[in-house]
C-alpha cells in the first residue's frame, strides 16, 4: 500500500517525464490568485488561506483528470467558489443556532484609501452570496459573463442579472461615502 501512495506522489511530482507541471509549479502559479479570490469572497485572511489549502487538496485528487494544465486555474477557481459557498452555508447554520451575535470590531481612525477599501469590502460582504460571487468574478477576476456562468453553473442571463443587482446594491451601500 505504501508503494502505491509513493508511486502516485511520484506521478504528481514528475513533470519531466510527462511534460505536465508539478504540483509545486501549479501551486506557485495559481495560489496567489486563488487566495485573492477567496479573500474577496470571505473577507477573512485566515479563512481564505484555509479555503485555498482545501482547494489544492481537492485539486490534487483530480490532477490526473486535468488534461490541459491551462484548465487547472479554472478548476481551482471553481473549487474555491464552491468551498466558499459551503462555508457560507455552514456559517448561516451556526448563526441560526447562536444565542447572540458578537459586535463587529471597528477600526479606529483609518482614513483615505484604507477607509475607502474597508467600506468597499464591507459593502461587498453585505451582498447576498450569489451576487458577491458574480461581482468578484467579474470586477476583480475580470472574467467574461460566459465563464462566470460556467463557474456558477447558471445561465449567462442570470449572471448579468446578479451583476446588475450587485452594482445597484453597491451604489446604494456606497451613497454618502466620499469619492466612492
C-alpha positions as CSV (number, residue, x, y, z in Angstrom):
1,X,0.0,0.0,0.0
2,X,2.8,2.4,0.9
3,X,4.3,1.7,-2.5
4,X,1.1,2.8,-4.4
5,X,0.9,6.0,-2.5
6,X,4.6,6.7,-3.2
7,X,4.0,5.9,-6.9
8,X,1.1,8.2,-7.2
9,X,3.0,11.0,-5.4
10,X,5.9,10.4,-7.9
11,X,3.4,10.8,-10.8
12,X,2.3,14.2,-9.3
13,X,5.8,15.4,-8.9
14,X,7.3,14.0,-12.1
15,X,6.9,16.9,-14.6
16,X,9.9,15.9,-16.7
17,X,8.6,12.5,-17.6
18,X,5.1,13.6,-18.6
19,X,5.7,17.2,-19.6
20,X,2.9,18.3,-17.2
21,X,3.8,20.8,-14.4
22,X,4.5,19.6,-10.9
23,X,2.2,20.2,-8.0
24,X,4.7,22.8,-6.7
25,X,4.7,24.6,-10.0
26,X,0.9,24.6,-10.1
27,X,0.8,25.9,-6.6
28,X,3.2,28.7,-7.2
29,X,1.4,29.7,-10.4
30,X,-2.2,29.6,-9.1
31,X,-2.2,30.0,-5.3
32,X,-1.8,33.8,-5.2
33,X,-4.8,34.4,-7.5
34,X,-6.9,31.7,-5.6
35,X,-6.0,33.4,-2.3
36,X,-7.1,36.8,-3.6
37,X,-10.4,35.4,-4.8
38,X,-11.0,33.6,-1.5
39,X,-10.1,36.7,0.5
40,X,-12.5,38.9,-1.5
41,X,-15.3,36.3,-1.2
42,X,-14.8,35.7,2.6
43,X,-13.3,38.9,3.9
44,X,-11.1,36.8,6.2
45,X,-7.4,36.2,5.6
46,X,-7.2,33.0,7.8
47,X,-10.4,31.6,6.2
48,X,-9.1,32.4,2.7
49,X,-5.8,30.6,3.4
50,X,-7.8,27.6,4.6
51,X,-10.0,27.6,1.6
52,X,-7.0,27.7,-0.8
53,X,-5.3,24.9,1.0
54,X,-8.5,22.8,0.9
55,X,-9.0,23.7,-2.8
56,X,-5.5,22.4,-3.6
57,X,-6.0,19.2,-1.6
58,X,-9.1,18.6,-3.7
59,X,-7.3,19.5,-6.9
60,X,-4.5,17.0,-6.2
61,X,-7.1,14.2,-6.1
62,X,-8.4,15.3,-9.5
63,X,-5.0,16.2,-11.0
64,X,-4.9,13.1,-13.2
65,X,-8.2,14.2,-14.8
66,X,-7.0,17.6,-15.8
67,X,-5.8,17.1,-19.4
68,X,-4.6,20.6,-20.0
69,X,-2.6,22.4,-17.4
70,X,-4.2,25.7,-18.6
71,X,-7.6,24.3,-17.3
72,X,-6.2,23.9,-13.8
73,X,-6.8,27.6,-13.0
74,X,-10.5,27.4,-13.9
75,X,-10.9,24.2,-12.0
76,X,-9.2,25.7,-8.9
77,X,-11.3,28.9,-9.2
78,X,-14.5,26.8,-9.3
79,X,-13.3,24.8,-6.3
80,X,-12.6,27.9,-4.3
81,X,-16.1,29.3,-5.1
82,X,-17.8,26.0,-4.2
83,X,-15.8,25.7,-0.9
84,X,-16.7,29.3,-0.1
85,X,-20.4,28.6,-0.7
86,X,-20.1,25.6,1.6
87,X,-18.5,27.8,4.3
88,X,-21.3,30.4,4.0
89,X,-23.9,27.7,4.4
90,X,-22.1,26.4,7.5
91,X,-21.9,29.9,8.9
92,X,-25.6,30.6,8.3
93,X,-26.4,27.4,10.2
94,X,-24.1,28.4,13.0
95,X,-25.7,31.8,13.3
96,X,-29.1,30.4,13.5
97,X,-28.1,28.3,16.4
98,X,-26.0,31.0,18.2
99,X,-27.7,32.8,21.1
100,X,-26.0,36.1,20.5
101,X,-24.0,37.8,17.8
102,X,-20.6,39.3,18.5
103,X,-20.4,43.0,17.8
104,X,-18.4,44.0,14.8
105,X,-15.0,45.3,15.5
106,X,-14.4,48.9,14.4
107,X,-11.2,50.3,13.0
108,X,-10.0,53.5,14.8
109,X,-9.1,56.5,12.6
110,X,-8.2,54.9,9.3
111,X,-8.6,57.4,6.5
112,X,-8.0,57.8,2.8
113,X,-7.7,54.8,0.6
114,X,-7.6,52.4,3.6
115,X,-11.0,53.6,4.8
116,X,-12.4,53.5,1.3
117,X,-11.2,49.9,0.9
118,X,-12.8,48.9,4.2
119,X,-16.1,50.5,3.2
120,X,-16.0,48.7,-0.2
121,X,-15.1,45.3,1.4
122,X,-17.9,45.7,4.0
123,X,-20.4,46.6,1.3
124,X,-19.2,43.7,-0.8
125,X,-19.5,41.4,2.2
126,X,-23.1,42.5,2.8
127,X,-24.3,41.4,-0.7
128,X,-26.1,38.1,-1.0
129,X,-23.8,35.2,-1.7
130,X,-24.5,34.8,-5.4
131,X,-24.3,38.5,-6.1
132,X,-20.9,38.7,-4.3
133,X,-19.5,35.7,-6.2
134,X,-20.6,37.2,-9.5
135,X,-19.3,40.7,-8.6
136,X,-15.9,39.4,-7.5
137,X,-15.5,37.1,-10.5
138,X,-16.5,39.9,-13.0
139,X,-14.9,43.0,-11.5
140,X,-11.9,41.5,-9.6
141,X,-11.1,38.4,-11.6
142,X,-12.2,40.3,-14.8
143,X,-13.8,37.2,-16.2
144,X,-16.4,37.3,-19.1
145,X,-20.0,36.6,-18.2
146,X,-20.0,33.3,-20.0
147,X,-17.1,32.0,-17.9
148,X,-18.7,33.2,-14.7
149,X,-21.9,31.4,-15.8
150,X,-19.9,28.2,-16.2
151,X,-18.2,28.6,-12.8
152,X,-21.5,29.4,-11.0
153,X,-23.4,26.7,-13.0
154,X,-26.2,29.1,-14.1
155,X,-27.3,30.8,-17.4
156,X,-25.4,33.9,-18.5
157,X,-28.6,35.9,-18.2
158,X,-28.7,35.1,-14.5
159,X,-25.1,36.3,-14.2
160,X,-26.0,39.6,-15.9
161,X,-29.0,40.0,-13.6
162,X,-26.8,39.2,-10.5
163,X,-24.2,41.8,-11.7
164,X,-26.8,44.4,-12.3
165,X,-28.4,44.0,-8.9
166,X,-25.0,43.8,-7.3
167,X,-23.9,47.1,-8.8
168,X,-27.1,48.7,-7.8
169,X,-26.8,47.4,-4.3
170,X,-23.2,48.6,-4.1
171,X,-24.2,52.1,-5.3
172,X,-26.9,52.2,-2.6
173,X,-24.5,51.0,0.1
174,X,-21.8,53.4,-1.0
175,X,-24.1,56.5,-1.0
176,X,-22.6,59.2,1.2
177,X,-19.1,57.8,1.0
178,X,-16.8,60.5,-0.4
179,X,-15.1,59.6,-3.7
180,X,-16.7,56.1,-3.9
